[in-house]
Amino acid sequence: MELCHTDIFLHSAAAKQLVELIQNRRQKWAEPQAEWLSVNDFEDYEQELHQLVMLLECELLQEELSRYDVTAE
């Protein structure tokens, strides 16, 4: 899966972290010692991925909700 037009979304801190996590994981698997990756590595990756996806969701919802803010006298 290739991310396209990431510059549109990268103003989000969570999006930047998510892209970095995915890129680092892919690089790790490309290394010759990748077969030594353990279940703990997967578990850590899964947890970090989940946290970043939730953080990105929160950022996007916050952005959307801010559009509903009304300034009234």
HELIX and SHEET records of a PDB file:
HELIX    1   1 THR A    6  PHE A    9  1                                   4    
HELIX    2   2 ALA A   13  ALA A   30  1                                  18    
HELIX    3   3 PRO A   32  TRP A   36  5                                   5    
HELIX    4   4 VAL A   39  SER A   66  1                                  28    
END                                                                             
